[in-house]
Amino acid sequence: MPIILFIVSLWVIHAFVIDFDDLFTSITTTYSPITILTVFFASESLLGLVPPEIFIAWADKTASPVFYLSMLAILSYSGGIISYFIGRAIAKMPSVYEYLELKMAKHVKMIRKWGGFLIVVGALLPIPFSMTSIAAGLIQYKFQDYLLFGLLRFVRFYLYAIVIFNVV
């Protein structure tokens, strides 16, 4: 349902507010791919506030859409890993540690139990993957499992490219 709402929202914005083709053509001709990829990586590493779909659409306007789509997927996955370690670092702060391990112990235990599901949801749905990754780091979710579930980020990028933007 969230994906359908997102698609409908994009269509409404495209139809009544801004022509995405013109916007992405303008961005493609104005900024270098390195600049765009750097902005994307920073967004995916911090709070993920810029939707990746915008960058997927940008990839469609490049000379090598599959290459840039793959770069975006790799950078998103890598940015998630950085976010995971940001969460781990935050969890080491004495006040945060005390809050999580003493006052929220029951909740954290439940979140750890369902952490894989939360990572899958964050990797596939249009919610900031960075925030999901920070949360996984905060609860000290097993890193190997995080890496495994996070691979679904690649699936999301390619599915979005196929379904929404016909990049692949």
Secondary structure, 3 states (H helix, E strand, C coil): CHHHHHHHHHHHHHHHCCCHHHHHHHHHHHCCHHHHHHHHHHHHHCCCCCCHHHHHHHHHCCCCHHHHHHHHHHHHHHHHHHHHHHHHHHHCCHHHHHHHHHHCHHHHHHHHHCHHHHHHHHHHCCCCHHHHHHHHHHCCCCHHHHHHHHCHHHHHHHHHHHHHHCCC
